[in-house]
Amino acid sequence: GFLVEILEASGHAVDVAASGQSALSQLKQRDYQAIICDLRMPHMDGPGLYEALKALKPHLLERIIFATGDLLNETTDSFLKSTGRPCIEKPFMPAQIRELVEQVAGENEA
């Protein structure tokens, strides 16, 4: 997809998960420098994945960037505020994505 192209063009290696559950199993196996997580996914949504990671690998929570194609509703909005994580909205802006990923990945290199 579009996000993958943007990130690979910037020299990032990208793994894609089709659902929250497959994302979780990938995250169990290895750590990522940045995680772009759709708020809406089949089987386990963004908030579900966030909660699961909180228990499994809390250090990865600071690497999450949420993405949404919907207008934020109250529930989503208060969830995002509670996590303090950035959220990108469709239509995605390549520069914004690159910047966020580099920012998040950069914070973890120290």
The 8 nearest C-alpha neighbors of each residue, nearest first, counted from 0:
[[1, 3, 2, 4, 5, 15, 6, 7],
 [0, 2, 4, 3, 5, 91, 6, 93],
 [3, 1, 5, 4, 0, 6, 93, 91],
 [2, 4, 6, 0, 1, 5, 7, 13],
 [5, 3, 1, 7, 2, 6, 8, 0],
 [4, 6, 2, 8, 3, 7, 93, 1],
 [7, 5, 9, 3, 8, 11, 4, 2],
 [6, 8, 11, 10, 4, 9, 5, 3],
 [7, 9, 5, 6, 10, 4, 11, 3],
 [10, 8, 6, 7, 11, 5, 97, 4],
 [9, 11, 7, 8, 6, 12, 5, 13],
 [12, 10, 7, 6, 9, 13, 8, 3],
 [11, 13, 7, 10, 14, 6, 3, 9],
 [12, 14, 11, 3, 15, 7, 6, 4],
 [15, 13, 16, 12, 3, 25, 22, 31],
 [16, 14, 13, 17, 22, 3, 21, 18],
 [15, 17, 22, 18, 21, 14, 19, 25],
 [18, 16, 21, 15, 19, 22, 40, 41],
 [19, 17, 21, 20, 41, 40, 16, 22],
 [18, 20, 43, 22, 21, 44, 48, 40],
 [21, 19, 23, 22, 18, 43, 24, 42],
 [20, 22, 24, 23, 18, 19, 16, 25],
 [23, 21, 16, 19, 25, 20, 24, 26],
 [24, 22, 26, 20, 21, 25, 19, 27],
 [23, 25, 27, 21, 26, 22, 20, 28],
 [26, 24, 22, 28, 23, 27, 21, 29],
 [25, 27, 23, 29, 28, 24, 30, 22],
 [28, 26, 24, 25, 29, 23, 30, 55],
 [29, 27, 25, 26, 24, 30, 23, 31],
 [30, 28, 26, 27, 25, 31, 24, 23],
 [31, 29, 26, 32, 28, 59, 27, 25],
 [30, 32, 33, 34, 29, 26, 59, 62],
 [33, 31, 104, 62, 107, 30, 34, 103],
 [32, 34, 62, 31, 104, 103, 63, 100],
 [33, 35, 63, 62, 64, 36, 31, 32],
 [36, 34, 64, 65, 63, 33, 66, 37],
 [35, 37, 65, 66, 34, 64, 45, 38],
 [38, 36, 66, 39, 65, 45, 67, 40],
 [37, 39, 45, 67, 44, 66, 65, 36],
 [38, 40, 44, 37, 45, 41, 67, 43],
 [41, 39, 44, 18, 43, 19, 37, 38],
 [40, 42, 18, 43, 44, 19, 39, 17],
 [43, 41, 19, 18, 40, 20, 44, 47],
 [42, 44, 19, 47, 41, 40, 20, 48],
 [43, 45, 40, 39, 47, 46, 38, 19],
 [44, 46, 38, 48, 47, 37, 39, 36],
 [45, 47, 49, 48, 44, 50, 38, 78],
 [48, 46, 44, 50, 45, 49, 43, 51],
 [47, 49, 51, 45, 50, 46, 19, 52],
 [48, 50, 46, 52, 47, 51, 45, 53],
 [51, 49, 53, 47, 48, 52, 46, 54],
 [52, 50, 48, 53, 54, 49, 47, 55],
 [53, 51, 55, 56, 49, 54, 50, 57],
 [52, 54, 57, 50, 51, 55, 56, 49],
 [53, 55, 52, 51, 56, 57, 50, 49],
 [56, 54, 52, 53, 57, 51, 27, 50],
 [55, 57, 52, 58, 59, 53, 54, 60],
 [56, 58, 53, 59, 60, 52, 55, 54],
 [57, 59, 56, 60, 61, 62, 53, 52],
 [60, 58, 62, 57, 61, 56, 63, 52],
 [61, 59, 62, 57, 58, 63, 53, 52],
 [62, 60, 59, 63, 58, 84, 103, 57],
 [63, 61, 33, 59, 60, 34, 103, 32],
 [62, 64, 34, 60, 61, 35, 33, 65],
 [65, 63, 35, 85, 86, 34, 36, 84],
 [64, 66, 86, 36, 37, 35, 87, 38],
 [67, 65, 37, 87, 86, 88, 36, 38],
 [66, 68, 88, 69, 38, 37, 89, 87],
 [67, 69, 89, 88, 70, 66, 90, 37],
 [70, 68, 67, 71, 88, 89, 72, 39],
 [69, 71, 72, 68, 67, 88, 75, 89],
 [72, 70, 76, 75, 69, 73, 74, 67],
 [71, 73, 75, 74, 76, 70, 69, 77],
 [72, 74, 76, 75, 77, 71, 78, 79],
 [75, 73, 77, 76, 72, 78, 71, 79],
 [76, 74, 78, 72, 77, 73, 71, 79],
 [75, 77, 73, 79, 78, 74, 71, 72],
 [76, 78, 80, 74, 79, 75, 73, 81],
 [77, 79, 75, 81, 76, 80, 74, 82],
 [80, 78, 76, 82, 81, 77, 83, 75],
 [81, 79, 77, 83, 82, 78, 76, 84],
 [80, 82, 78, 79, 83, 77, 84, 76],
 [83, 81, 79, 84, 80, 78, 60, 77],
 [82, 84, 80, 81, 79, 85, 78, 61],
 [83, 85, 82, 64, 79, 86, 63, 65],
 [86, 84, 64, 65, 83, 87, 79, 63],
 [85, 87, 65, 66, 64, 88, 84, 67],
 [88, 86, 66, 65, 67, 85, 91, 89],
 [89, 87, 67, 66, 68, 91, 90, 86],
 [90, 88, 91, 68, 67, 87, 66, 69],
 [89, 91, 88, 92, 68, 87, 67, 93],
 [92, 90, 89, 88, 93, 87, 96, 95],
 [91, 93, 95, 94, 96, 90, 89, 87],
 [94, 92, 96, 95, 97, 5, 91, 2],
 [95, 93, 97, 96, 92, 98, 99, 5],
 [96, 94, 98, 92, 93, 97, 99, 91],
 [97, 95, 93, 99, 98, 94, 100, 92],
 [98, 96, 94, 100, 99, 95, 101, 93],
 [97, 99, 95, 101, 96, 100, 102, 94],
 [100, 98, 102, 96, 101, 97, 103, 95],
 [101, 99, 103, 97, 102, 98, 104, 96],
 [102, 100, 104, 98, 99, 103, 105, 97],
 [101, 103, 99, 105, 100, 104, 98, 106],
 [102, 104, 100, 106, 105, 101, 62, 99],
 [105, 103, 32, 101, 107, 33, 106, 102],
 [106, 104, 102, 107, 108, 103, 101, 109],
 [107, 105, 103, 104, 108, 102, 109, 101],
 [108, 106, 105, 104, 109, 32, 103, 62],
 [107, 109, 105, 106, 104, 32, 103, 102],
 [108, 107, 106, 105, 104, 103, 32, 102]]
